[in-house]
Amino acid sequence: MRITEMEAEWMAEAMNTNEINTLKVIAETLNQSHELRPMLQSVLEKLLEITKLQTGWIFLVDEEPIYHFVADCHLPPALAIDNKRPMCENSCWCLDKYWDGRLNSAVNIINCKRIEDAIECNWGDTGGLTHHATVPIAAGGEKFGVLNIGSPGKVHFEENELNLLQSVALQIGTAIKRTKLYGEQQERANTLEQLDDFGRYVWKIQNVNDFPEKVVKKIAGLFHWSQVAFMIKEEKAMTLHTTFTNGAVKKIKKRFSLGIVEELRNKSLDDEELIQDLEKEGFIDDCTIAVSLTMGEEILGALIVCNERKPDSYKECDKKTLKAIADYVALAVQNAVLNEKSRELALAEERNRLARDLHDSVNQKLFSLSLTAKGLKAFAPKENEIMQESLDEIQNISQEVLQEMRALIWQLRPAGLEEGIGATLEKYGKSLGIQVDVKISSCCHMPRVIEEALWRIGQEALNNISKHAKTDKAELTLEYVDDTISMKIRDYGEGFQYDENVFGRYSLGLTSMRERTCMLGGKWEIDSRPGCGTELSVKFNLKGDSLDGKTASKERGGDAF
């Protein structure tokens, strides 16, 4: 029976109508979800329902040999065994064509390699499926994967069927692209929310010494990096300070060459010793990226993260996020340093105010009392010994208290500390009537907190000599060797029997000196015997673990000695 021209037109029109209806239904299905896998599964099921075909599956494809089996419908038992293992392993002819650039449009696959493997390995019933059509999923010049469609006994797809499948694949590709853009927007929104949370958190950290530990822990928890490291630039080195690995924070505090700073400027990290140390902490060399903490042109330190994936697989947004985190940290560090300086200035101002008040009120009144006692003595009857002795005692006591008050004022406001610890303690000893012989072996710069500690310990030691040693001479030795500052104060006075095991019975002054030293991680020793004088020794290691990170970011003082 011959088909007339008019009948052919009616059949073509009907086919066009069916295709349009099919594409319309597919489009409606794709628009129902923004989640990729559920969307692909539902559109595959709908496509098979409309076209009356039996079986289909979708691969999303990356660089060879990586692909993802993301959707399937009515797979024969031979391909569905072991949780669909045959579909998730090894390559096949359609993927080979995709990777080598030969799959640019819908084609007939003469034989399915996965089906052939199933028959050869006797994996089970193939359901009569031998061939399938393969269609590249693409949109806007970007390729995403492969759509495979087949039916039992169907060994060939007509051109109009392939064209329909090609149109459907284009719709799927467009939907994938839209879904990816939506996902990126959601990810960007989530990242901005996380950055806001992180910024609020680090801005509240007021103590600079708490920064490394709190920052690495927060970054790992908030942004899901498996390993995080915090480096701090010091005067002559870059220090790997703290790491977060295996859910725990660890203080490393190992120093490396400043050459790392230039590596960071060049956006690389090639120091072999540092890389080896990071690997010991669980960082994977080729899965690690680093970013500098910068303020203007100055590099303050670095953040290093590892997420157990290749650097090439890090998204650009990951790198931008890490850079934003580093900027937050750098600003917060500067803020904490400024707050620390502000507190120090406020404390210094309060000490100065108290020193002025003592000088202007109590000090002047004690001086007036001494003069009054001296004047009364001149007018008192010589024969009244009790009155004369009482006035002498008043004058002596007022002079002692006045001297102690001047020493207290000096402690509150040590004028001339910028001249160095040695010169300042020498002047302070002179104010107590003690001649201090100062010996200095070398000079260095030290953190202000150590300078303050040495000053207060030296003050208390000279006070003890003045009160108890019954001598007017003392020796002060200051040394700086191998990053360690040591101060020794020696007198040849009466001395006392010192026993470390019963330390609590000694004066509050000795206790405060030891506590001040130990609080900063220093070493404190005292050697004294009756009739042999006393020697006090304190040591602080500026670069090792002894300071426990307490001075790394403090404002530097002047010349130490």
TIFI-846799 format. One record per residue (C-alpha): x, y, z; residue in one letter. Coordinates in steps of 0.5 Angstrom, whole numbers, padded with zeros to 4 digits, always signed. Layout:
XYZa ...
This chain:
+0000+0000+0000m +0003+0007-0002r +0003+0013+0002i +0000+0019-0001t +0004+0026+0000e -0002+0028+0004m -0001+0022+0009e +0006+0023+0009a +0005+0030+0011e +0000+0028+0016w +0005+0023+0019m +0011+0028+0020a +0006+0033+0023e +0004+0028+0028a +0011+0026+0029m +0013+0034+0030n +0007+0034+0035t +0009+0028+0039n +0016+0031+0039e +0014+0038+0042i +0009+0035+0047n +0015+0030+0049t +0020+0036+0050l +0015+0040+0054k +0014+0034+0059v +0021+0034+0059i +0022+0041+0061a +0016+0041+0066e +0020+0035+0069t +0027+0038+0069l +0024+0045+0072n +0021+0041+0078q +0028+0040+0082s +0034+0044+0084h +0037+0037+0086e +0042+0034+0081l +0041+0027+0082r +0033+0027+0084p +0032+0031+0077m +0036+0026+0073l +0033+0020+0076q +0026+0023+0075s +0027+0026+0068v +0030+0019+0065l +0024+0015+0068e +0019+0020+0064k +0023+0020+0058l +0022+0012+0058l +0015+0013+0060e +0014+0018+0054i +0018+0014+0048t +0016+0007+0051k +0023+0005+0051l +0025+0000+0056q +0032+0002+0059t +0036+0008+0061g +0042+0010+0065w +0046+0017+0065i +0053+0018+0067f +0056+0025+0069l +0063+0025+0066v +0070+0028+0069d +0077+0028+0066e +0079+0021+0064e +0078+0016+0067p +0073+0019+0072i +0066+0018+0071y +0059+0018+0076h +0053+0013+0075f +0048+0018+0077v +0041+0015+0074a +0038+0009+0072d +0031+0006+0070c +0030-0002+0069h +0037-0004+0069l +0037-0012+0067p +0039-0016+0073p +0046-0017+0069a +0048-0010+0070l +0044-0009+0077a +0048-0014+0081i +0052-0012+0087d +0049-0006+0088n +0050-0004+0080k +0057-0005+0080r +0058-0007+0073p +0055+0000+0072m +0060+0004+0076c +0067+0000+0074e +0071+0000+0068n +0070+0004+0062s +0066+0002+0056c +0065+0004+0048w +0061+0010+0049c +0065+0013+0055l +0071+0012+0050d +0068+0016+0045k +0066+0022+0050y +0073+0022+0052w +0077+0022+0046d +0072+0027+0043g +0069+0023+0038r +0062+0023+0041l +0059+0030+0039n +0052+0028+0037s +0047+0022+0038a +0049+0015+0036v +0047+0008+0035n +0052+0004+0039i +0053-0003+0035i +0054-0007+0041n +0054-0005+0049c +0061-0007+0052k +0058-0008+0059r +0052-0012+0056i +0058-0016+0053e +0062-0017+0059d +0056-0019+0063a +0055-0025+0058i +0062-0027+0058e +0062-0027+0066c +0055-0030+0067n +0053-0024+0071w +0045-0026+0070g +0040-0025+0065d +0041-0019+0060t +0033-0018+0059g +0035-0018+0051g +0038-0012+0051l +0044-0012+0046t +0045-0005+0043h +0043+0002+0046h +0043+0010+0043a +0048+0014+0046t +0047+0022+0047v +0052+0027+0049p +0049+0031+0055i +0052+0038+0053a +0050+0046+0053a +0053+0052+0052g +0059+0049+0049g +0060+0045+0056e +0060+0038+0056k +0057+0034+0062f +0056+0027+0061g +0052+0021+0057v +0045+0019+0056l +0044+0012+0054n +0037+0009+0052i +0036+0002+0050g +0030-0003+0049s +0030-0011+0049p +0031-0013+0041g +0032-0006+0039k +0039-0006+0035v +0038+0001+0031h +0035+0008+0032f +0032+0012+0027e +0034+0019+0025e +0028+0022+0028n +0029+0018+0035e +0036+0020+0035l +0034+0028+0034n +0029+0027+0039l +0034+0024+0044l +0039+0030+0042q +0034+0035+0044s +0032+0032+0050v +0040+0031+0052a +0040+0039+0051l +0035+0040+0055q +0038+0036+0061i +0045+0039+0060g +0041+0046+0060t +0038+0044+0067a +0045+0041+0069i +0048+0048+0068k +0042+0052+0071r +0043+0047+0077t +0050+0048+0078k +0049+0055+0078l +0044+0055+0083y +0048+0051+0087g +0054+0055+0086e +0050+0061+0089q +0047+0057+0095q +0055+0055+0096e +0057+0063+0095r +0051+0065+0100a +0053+0059+0105n +0060+0062+0105t +0059+0069+0106l +0054+0067+0112e +0060+0063+0115q +0065+0068+0113l +0061+0073+0117d +0060+0068+0123d +0068+0067+0123f +0069+0075+0123g +0065+0076+0129r +0068+0070+0132y +0075+0072+0131v +0074+0080+0132w +0072+0078+0139k +0079+0075+0141i +0082+0080+0145q +0088+0076+0147n +0093+0075+0142v +0096+0069+0145n +0089+0065+0144d +0089+0067+0137f +0093+0061+0134p +0089+0055+0137e +0082+0059+0137k +0083+0060+0129v +0085+0053+0127v +0080+0050+0131k +0074+0055+0128k +0077+0054+0121i +0077+0047+0121a +0070+0046+0124g +0066+0052+0120l +0069+0051+0113f +0071+0043+0114h +0078+0043+0112w +0081+0037+0115s +0088+0040+0117q +0089+0047+0119v +0096+0050+0121a +0098+0057+0123f +0104+0060+0122m +0107+0067+0125i +0112+0071+0123k +0117+0073+0128e +0123+0078+0128e +0128+0073+0125k +0124+0067+0123a +0117+0064+0121m +0114+0060+0126t +0110+0054+0125l +0106+0055+0132h +0099+0051+0132t +0096+0046+0128t +0089+0042+0128f +0089+0035+0125t +0085+0029+0127n +0080+0033+0131g +0085+0036+0136a +0089+0042+0137v +0097+0041+0137k +0102+0047+0139k +0108+0046+0135i +0112+0052+0135k +0118+0050+0131k +0122+0056+0127r +0124+0056+0120f +0127+0061+0115s +0124+0067+0113l +0125+0065+0106g +0118+0062+0107i +0116+0069+0107v +0118+0070+0100e +0115+0064+0098e +0108+0066+0100l +0109+0073+0096r +0110+0068+0090n +0104+0064+0092k +0108+0058+0093s +0110+0053+0099l +0117+0050+0097d +0121+0049+0104d +0122+0042+0104e +0123+0042+0112e +0117+0045+0113l +0113+0040+0108i +0116+0034+0112q +0114+0037+0119d +0107+0038+0116l +0107+0031+0113e +0108+0029+0120k +0102+0032+0122e +0098+0029+0117g +0098+0034+0112f +0099+0031+0105i +0104+0035+0100d +0100+0035+0094d +0093+0037+0097c +0096+0043+0101t +0095+0050+0100i +0097+0056+0103a +0096+0064+0104v +0099+0069+0107s +0096+0074+0113l +0098+0081+0110t +0097+0088+0113m +0099+0092+0107g +0105+0090+0104e +0107+0086+0111e +0107+0079+0112i +0105+0077+0119l +0104+0070+0118g +0100+0064+0114a +0095+0060+0114l +0096+0053+0111i +0090+0048+0110v +0089+0041+0107c +0083+0037+0105n +0086+0031+0102e +0085+0033+0095r +0089+0035+0089k +0091+0043+0089p +0088+0043+0082d +0081+0040+0084s +0081+0046+0089y +0075+0051+0087k +0077+0058+0085e +0072+0060+0091c +0076+0055+0096d +0082+0060+0095k +0078+0066+0095k +0075+0064+0102t +0081+0062+0105l +0084+0069+0102k +0078+0072+0106a +0079+0068+0112i +0086+0070+0112a +0084+0078+0111d +0079+0077+0117y +0085+0074+0121v +0090+0079+0120a +0085+0085+0121l +0083+0081+0128a +0090+0080+0130v +0092+0088+0129q +0085+0089+0133n +0088+0085+0139a +0095+0088+0139v +0092+0095+0139l +0087+0093+0144n +0093+0090+0148e +0097+0097+0147k +0091+0100+0149s +0090+0096+0156r +0098+0097+0157e +0097+0105+0156l +0091+0105+0161a +0095+0101+0166l +0101+0106+0165a +0096+0112+0166e +0093+0109+0172e +0100+0108+0175r +0102+0115+0173n +0095+0118+0176r +0096+0114+0183l +0104+0116+0183a +0102+0123+0182r +0097+0123+0188d +0101+0119+0193l +0107+0124+0191h +0102+0130+0192d +0098+0128+0198s +0101+0123+0202v +0109+0124+0200n +0108+0132+0202q +0104+0130+0209k +0110+0125+0211l +0115+0131+0209f +0111+0136+0213s +0111+0131+0219l +0118+0130+0219s +0120+0137+0219l +0115+0139+0224t +0118+0133+0229a +0125+0136+0227k +0122+0143+0229g +0118+0141+0236l +0125+0138+0238k +0128+0144+0238a +0123+0148+0242f +0122+0142+0247a +0126+0142+0254p +0132+0139+0253k +0131+0135+0260e +0125+0132+0258n +0128+0126+0255e +0122+0122+0254i +0119+0128+0249m +0126+0128+0246q +0126+0121+0244e +0119+0121+0242s +0120+0126+0237l +0127+0123+0235d +0122+0116+0233e +0117+0120+0230i +0122+0124+0225q +0126+0117+0224n +0119+0113+0222i +0117+0119+0218s +0124+0119+0214q +0123+0111+0213e +0116+0112+0211v +0118+0117+0206l +0123+0113+0203q +0119+0107+0202e +0113+0112+0199m +0118+0115+0194r +0120+0107+0192a +0113+0106+0191l +0112+0112+0187i +0118+0109+0183w +0115+0102+0182q +0109+0105+0180l +0112+0110+0175r +0119+0108+0173p +0122+0114+0170a +0128+0112+0165g +0126+0105+0164l +0127+0106+0156e +0135+0107+0158e +0135+0099+0160g +0134+0095+0165i +0141+0095+0168g +0141+0103+0168a +0134+0103+0171t +0135+0098+0177l +0142+0102+0178e +0138+0108+0179k +0133+0105+0184y +0138+0102+0188g +0141+0108+0189k +0134+0111+0191s +0134+0105+0197l +0141+0107+0199g +0144+0101+0195i +0150+0101+0191q +0149+0097+0185v +0155+0094+0181d +0152+0093+0174v +0155+0088+0169k +0152+0087+0162i +0155+0082+0157s +0151+0083+0151s +0145+0087+0149c +0138+0085+0145c +0131+0087+0144h +0126+0084+0148m +0118+0083+0149p +0115+0089+0153r +0112+0083+0158v +0119+0080+0159i +0122+0087+0160e +0116+0089+0165e +0118+0082+0169a +0125+0083+0170l +0124+0090+0172w +0119+0088+0178r +0123+0082+0180i +0129+0087+0180g +0125+0092+0184q +0123+0086+0189e +0130+0083+0190a +0133+0090+0191l +0128+0092+0196n +0129+0085+0200n +0137+0087+0200i +0135+0094+0203s +0130+0091+0208k +0134+0084+0210h +0141+0084+0208a +0144+0089+0212k +0149+0091+0206t +0149+0097+0202d +0152+0094+0196k +0149+0089+0190a +0151+0086+0184e +0147+0086+0178l +0149+0081+0172t +0145+0081+0165l +0146+0076+0160e +0143+0074+0153y +0146+0068+0150v +0142+0063+0145d +0136+0067+0145d +0136+0066+0153t +0136+0073+0157i +0138+0072+0164s +0139+0076+0170m +0142+0075+0177k +0142+0080+0183i +0147+0078+0188r +0149+0081+0195d +0154+0079+0201y +0150+0081+0206g +0147+0076+0212e +0143+0071+0208g +0138+0066+0210f +0137+0059+0210q +0133+0057+0204y +0129+0051+0203d +0125+0050+0197e +0121+0044+0200n +0118+0049+0205v +0118+0055+0200f +0111+0058+0203g +0114+0060+0210r +0118+0065+0206y +0116+0073+0205s +0110+0075+0200l +0116+0078+0196g +0120+0072+0194l +0113+0069+0193t +0111+0074+0188s +0118+0074+0184m +0117+0066+0183r +0110+0067+0181e +0112+0072+0176r +0117+0068+0173t +0113+0062+0172c +0107+0065+0169m +0112+0067+0163l +0115+0060+0163g +0121+0062+0166g +0126+0059+0171k +0127+0062+0178w +0133+0060+0183e +0135+0063+0189i +0141+0061+0193d +0142+0063+0200s +0146+0061+0207r +0147+0065+0213p +0153+0069+0213g +0154+0068+0206c +0149+0073+0202g +0144+0071+0197t +0144+0070+0189e +0137+0071+0185l +0137+0068+0178s +0132+0068+0173v +0132+0066+0166k +0127+0067+0160f +0128+0063+0153n +0125+0068+0148l +0124+0063+0142k +0123+0057+0145g +0117+0054+0149d +0119+0057+0155s +0114+0063+0154l +0109+0059+0151d +0107+0064+0146g +0105+0069+0151k +0110+0074+0148t +0110+0073+0140a +0106+0078+0138s +0107+0083+0144k +0110+0090+0142e +0118+0090+0143r +0121+0094+0148g +0128+0098+0147g +0135+0095+0148d +0134+0090+0154a +0140+0092+0158f 
